[in-house]
């Protein structure tokens, strides 16, 4: 195939370096072969050139906390949805996520490996995925979907997703092995209570250090790692002592927890949009959540923002995540504006969603626009450093390239012509 060249007003490479004006990226054989100022690049003579006014080029964004096979928090609707339909909802969820400029995700539970295999086979568009498959919880903990009435709400699809309730060290060892057998890339533990659980509070710690540690050991034995839903200070500390890689949410993270995160090099995935999404979903969804859950979301929001602000100020490694499913799929980049309002610069927020996320996934071939990297490229209208919230609007995502292939193209909606062929290097200048 001929080389693909994207020409733009500016380029933000994902490393935190200053933007490059009047830039271009050259893609050949699914890899970036050149990226930088147009005047410094040699454009292959047979290249296809994509160009539009006032574009900014960025690496494909990476969301470190989604649930692609889940949609919304309305418990009544969930109870009335067959598992087969719940699983099929992952098809539009994947497509919306990719069209929003998110080319890689870490799915934090409920999504079976078949969804990833289907996107890799080209059955439907979707982001690159690392999966937790199941969400592991102690009995009565955050991930236990048994409601007070005795019914299970079926938050998982029940298709190739092992049930995640587990108690004790020996049961944890066996359950982690079962989840790994189901294809998990990560083990997801709930080490504290949460908002969308009926019998606990975010302040509660869950799982013992020994239970968490055995999960970390079993995952490490096959080169995998552990992520922890952890809101409470004790739940965060227990997870860090036991060796987890990332803390999800961190709503009540305190000074001791921040110091431990820095000492151990752990990552924080804040999901700042999630509490508001719970509240908004309850309002627009005609109910479907008990008042107790809504109250928890309202109470935790301000504490969450304060904790994340303190972590940012202290220099904790932050990777972007949204908890998409609690909120809408395809609106993932709303999180960037929330991170900026908690103290990040727009550039730091973009880095958290690109190169830092790639570090968390151990994917050095992703996360920046540099020669040799896999060609995940997003072109957006305008300058996101001047208006970070513009990325929250999918209409601003003009072009999405994953693995060197155009996955979403503004011209398909506008009915514009196909890419032009450059006859000389000047065609991209």
N, C-alpha and C positions, 0 to 999 in steps of 0.2 A: 504494500500500500504506500501511496505517496506520503511524504511528511505532512504534518498538520502544524500550522503556525497560527497562534492567536496574538493579535496586535491590540494594544491597549494604551490608554493614557498614562497608566501607572501600574506598578507591580509591587505587591507586598509578599515577600518570599516565605514568611512563616517563621523566620529565625529571630525576629526582633530588630533586624537591621533596618535602616531608613528605607523608605520606598524608593523605587527607581522610576523616574519619569520617562515617558515615551518609550515604552518597553514592549517586549515580545517574548513568547515562549515557543520553542520548537520541540515537537514531539515526533519521535520515530520509533516504531516497533514497541509501543506501549511505554516508552521511557522518555523522560525529558533529556534532550541532547544539548539544549542551550536555553538560557534564560537571562535576560538583562536588558540593557539599553538597546534599542533597535539599531542604532548606528554601529554598535559593536558586534552585531550578529551577522553570520553568513546564512542566508535563507536558501535552502535547496531550490533549484530552478523549477522542479515539478511540484512544489508544495501547494497544498490547499491552504488558503489564508482566510481566517475569520476575523472580522473587524466590525466595530460599532463605535459610535461616539461616546466618549466619557466612560470608558470601561476601566475597572480595576481588576487585575488578576491576583488570585490568591490560591494557596493550596486547598485541596478538598478539605472541608471541615470534618471534624471527628467528634462524635457525641459518645461519651463514656458511660452513659446510663440511660438506656431506653428499654422498652418492653414492646417489641414489634407485634407480638401476637395478642396484645391486649389493647382495648380501646375504651377509655373512659372509666369512671368510678361509680356509675349508677348501679347499685347492688340489685335493684329490682330487674333492670334490663339484663344484667349478667346472669341472674337466676333463670331468666326466660330464653337464654341463648344456647342453642345446642353446641356442644364442643366442636363439631365439624365447621359450623359457621364461624365460631370464635377463631378457629385456626385460619380459615379463609380470609378473615379480616386482615391478616398479616400481608396479603397481596397489595391492597391499596396503601396500607401503612408503609410498606417498603418503598413503593413508588413515590409517595409524597415526601418521604425522608430524603431520598436521592435528589428529587427535583428541587428541594430546598437547599441544596449545596452540601449536604452531608454525605460524603462518599464512604465513610467508615464508621461503624458503631460497635460498642460493646453492649450486648443485650444482657440485662441484669436479672433475667429470669422469666419463665413462662413460655419461652420460644424454643421449639424443638429444632434439632439439627436439620431436619428436612427442609425448613424454610431457607436456611443458608444453601443447602444443596440445590434447591430449586432455582435460586437466583444465580448461582454459579453455572447452572445448566442453561440459563437464559430463558427459563419459563416465564419470568416476569422481572421487571427492573427492581433493583434494590441495592443498598449499600453493601460494602464488604463487612463481614460480621465476625466478631468473637462472641461466644455464647456462654452464659452461665447455666442455661437450660432450666434448672430447678432453683428455688429459693428455699434455703434450709432454715428451719425455725424450731425452737423448743416447743413442746406442748403448751398451748395457750399463748405463744409468742406472736410476734408481729406477722410472721408468715403462715400462721395456722388459720386456715380459712373456715374453721368450724364456728358457726354463728351461735348466739345464745339459744336460739330455737332448736338447735340440733342439726340444722341443715348446713351443708358446705356450699359456699357461693361459687365454687369452681373458677377461681381466678386463673388457674392454669387451664390449658386446652385439654388436658387429660389425654393427649396424643403424644407418645414418646417423651413425656415429661414425668420423671419419677416424683411421687408424692414426697414432700420435703419436710414433714414433721419428724424430729429425731431427738432422742434424749440419751445422754450418757456417752462416755468415751467409746465403748465398743460399738454402739449403734452408729455413732458418728463415723467411725472408720468404715463400717460397711456401707453407710449411705453415701459417703463421698465416693467410694469406689463405684457404686451404682450410678451416680450422676456422671462420673467420668466415663463409664461404659456407655452412657447415653450420648456421648459426644461433647461434653462440656470442655470449654477452653479455660474457664474460670469456675471456682467454687464461690457461691454467694451465700453468706451467713447473715442472719439477723442477730446482732449482738446487743440490740436495745429494742424497746417498744417503738411504736410509730403512731402515725396519724390514722391510717386506714386499717386499723385493727381494733376489734371490739373490746378486748379485755385487758389492755395495757395502756401505759402512758409513755410518751417519748423519754421521760426521765428514768424509766426502768432499765436496768441492765439485764441481758439475757445471755444464756450459755455461760458455762464456767470457762476459765482460762484453759483448763485441761481439754475441754471439748473443742474449743477454738484451735488450740495448738495441734491436736491430732488431725483436724481438717487441713491445717497448713502443711503438716508433715506428709499426709497422703497426697495432697496436690503436688507438693514439691518432688515427690518420688517419681512423678511422670512429667516433670518440667512445667507444672501448672501453678497458679497462684490463687490467692483468696482475696475477695473484696467483701467489705462488711457494711451492711446497713447499720449505721451507728449514730444515734442522735444524742444519747445521754453521755455525760462525762465518764461514768464508770464503764459503759459499753464501749466507748472509744478507747479508753485506757486498756481494757482487757484485750481488745482486738489488737492493739499495737504491741502489747507485751507478748502476745502469742505469735506475732509475726505476719499479720495481714499486710497486703501491699497498698490497698486504698481504702479510705474511709468515705462512705457515701452519705451525703447530706451534712453530717457534722453540726446539727442545729444548735446543740448546747455545748459545743467545743469550748473548753476553758483554757486558762494559761498553762496548766500542767499538760493538757492534751496537746496544745500547740508546741510546747517544748519537746514532747515525746515524738511528735510527727517530724519535727526538724531533725532530731537526733537519729531517727530511724530511716529518714529519707522517704517517708510514706507520702502518698498523694491524697489530696482532698478533692472530691468531686461534689461540688456544693448543691447542685439542682435547685437553685434559688427560685426558679419559677414555680416549683411544685406546690408549695402551700397555697399560693394564690390560685393555681389551677384547680385545686380541690374545692376552694370556695366558689370559683366561677362555674365549675362543673355542676355543683349542687344548685346554683341559681338558674342556669340555663337548661339543665337537664330535667327540670320538673321534680326536683327532690332526688330520691334514691339513695341518700346518705342520712344516717341518724344524726341528730343535733350534736351528740357527743363528739363525733368525728369532725364536724364543721368547727366546733369550738376549739378542738385541738389545733386545727389548721390556723385559725385566727390567732390563737395564743402564741403559736410557735413562730409565726412569720417574722416579727420584729426581733426576737431572740436569735433567729437563724441569720438574719442579715448582720446583726452585731457580731456574731461569732465568726462569720466568714470575713467580715471587714478586719477583725483582729488577726485572723490567720493570714490574710493578704499583707497586712502591715508588717507581720513578723517574718514574712518570706517563705511561708509554707508553699510547697509545690501544688499548684492548682491546675486541674484538668477539667475541661468543660463537660458537663452532663446535665440532662434536663428532666429525667424521669418521664420522658414522653410515653404516653398512654394515660398517665394521670392528667396530662394536658394533651393538646392535639398533636398528632404526628404531622410533620411538615412545617411546623413553626419553631423548630429547634433553636434557631439563632436569636430568638428573643432573649436567651440566657446571657448573651454577650453584653447587652445593655445593663442587665442586672448586675453583672460582675463589675462593670465600670462604676455603677452607682455604689458599689461596696468598696471602691478604692483603687481598682485597676485602671491603668490607662487603656484606651482603645487598642493600642498595639499589644499590650500585655494580654488582653482578653483574646485577641486573635491568636496569639502564640499559645495560650492555654487550650485553644480549640484546634491547634495544628501540631506544632512540633512537640509540645509537652505531652499531648495526648498520644502521639506516636511513640514517645519514650515510654509512657505507661504501658503501651501494648507491645513494647520491644519490637517495633517495626521501623528500623532505621531507613528503610526504603520509602517511607511515607513522611508526610508532615511539612515538607518545604518544597519550594520551587528551585531545585538545584539539579545540575546535570547528573544523570545516573539514577535519579529517583523515579519511582513509578509515576506515570503521568496522571495524577489526580489533580485537576485544575478547575477552579471556579472563576467565572467572570461575572462581576456584579456592576450594576450601574451606579455611577457616582463614586465618592470617596468615603469609604467606611470609617476612616480615621477622623473625618470631620463630622460624620453622623453615623455612629455605630448602630443606632436603632434602625437604620434603613435596611440592615440585613434581616430584620425580623419579618419584613414584607417579602413573600416569595416572588412578587412581581419584579423585585430588584435583582433576582438571580437570573441572569441572562443566558448563561451557558454552564453546563456541568459536564466534565470529562472524567471518566473513571477508567483506569487502566488504558489510557490512550484512546478510548472510544467515546464519542459524543453520546451522553446518556440523556441529556435534556438540553433543548435548543430553543431559545426565544423565537427563532424564525418559524418554527413549526406552528406556534400559536399565531404569529403574525402573517403566515403564508408567504414569507419572503422567499427569495431565490436561494438556491444551493450555494455552497462556498465557491468563491472564485479561485481559479488556478493562477498562481504567481508565475509570471514568465521571467522574472529577474529579481535579484535581491531588493530592488527599489520598490517592488510591490508591497513590501512590508515596512517601508520606511516612513 
